[in-house]
């Protein structure tokens, strides 16, 4: 089974969005985003979150900057459920 990161990259490519697979996979890995929910989201939410993660990931600290919060939610938000 393919990793969720790879499936997300392939979906971005199908939506004709230019992506650098390696960078996107690393950004997704450190983003703490619910990748399963991201992959299941509608196209507008999907592209919003991917572009936001790509544009706001601080690759030195491995944290999202500029108060960007993905629409699909972060893993720690779901811990209490």
C-alpha positions as CSV (number, residue, x, y, z in Angstrom):
1,X,0.0,0.0,0.0
2,X,1.3,3.4,-0.9
3,X,2.1,5.9,1.8
4,X,-0.5,8.7,2.2
5,X,2.1,11.3,1.3
6,X,2.6,9.7,-2.1
7,X,-1.1,9.4,-2.7
8,X,-1.5,13.1,-1.8
9,X,1.3,14.1,-4.3
10,X,-0.3,12.1,-7.0
11,X,-3.7,13.7,-6.4
12,X,-2.1,17.2,-6.6
13,X,-0.6,16.2,-9.9
14,X,-4.0,14.9,-11.2
15,X,-5.4,18.4,-10.2
16,X,-2.7,19.9,-12.4
17,X,-0.9,21.5,-9.4
18,X,2.8,21.7,-9.7
19,X,4.5,19.9,-6.8
20,X,8.0,18.9,-5.9
21,X,7.3,15.4,-4.5
22,X,10.2,15.2,-2.2
23,X,9.6,18.7,-0.6
24,X,5.8,18.0,-0.3
25,X,6.3,14.6,1.3
26,X,8.7,16.1,3.8
27,X,6.4,19.0,4.5
28,X,3.4,16.7,5.0
29,X,5.5,14.4,7.3
30,X,6.3,17.3,9.6
31,X,3.0,19.2,9.3
32,X,1.1,17.1,11.9
33,X,-1.9,17.2,9.6
34,X,-4.5,14.4,9.5
35,X,-3.3,13.0,6.2
36,X,-6.2,10.6,5.9
37,X,-8.7,13.4,6.2
38,X,-6.7,15.6,3.8
39,X,-6.8,12.8,1.2
40,X,-10.6,12.5,1.6
41,X,-11.3,16.2,1.5
42,X,-12.9,18.1,-1.4
43,X,-10.6,19.6,-4.0
44,X,-10.8,23.2,-2.7
45,X,-9.9,22.2,0.8
46,X,-7.2,19.8,-0.4
47,X,-5.5,22.4,-2.6
48,X,-5.9,25.1,0.1
49,X,-4.2,23.0,2.7
50,X,-1.4,21.7,0.5
51,X,-0.5,25.1,-0.8
52,X,-0.7,26.6,2.7
53,X,1.5,23.9,4.1
54,X,4.0,24.3,1.3
55,X,4.1,28.1,1.7
56,X,4.1,28.2,5.5
57,X,6.3,25.3,6.5
58,X,9.5,26.5,8.2
59,X,11.9,23.8,7.1
60,X,14.4,24.7,9.9
61,X,12.0,24.4,12.8
62,X,9.7,21.9,11.0
63,X,6.7,23.9,12.2
64,X,3.9,25.8,10.3
65,X,4.5,29.5,10.5
66,X,2.3,32.6,9.9
67,X,-0.5,31.2,12.1
68,X,-1.5,28.8,9.2
69,X,-4.0,26.2,10.3
70,X,-5.0,23.5,7.8
71,X,-8.8,23.1,7.3
72,X,-8.6,19.4,7.8
73,X,-7.2,19.7,11.3
74,X,-4.1,18.7,13.1
75,X,-3.5,15.3,14.7
76,X,-3.4,16.7,18.3
77,X,-6.8,18.2,17.9
78,X,-8.2,14.6,17.4
79,X,-6.3,13.1,20.4
80,X,-9.1,13.8,22.9
81,X,-11.8,12.2,20.7
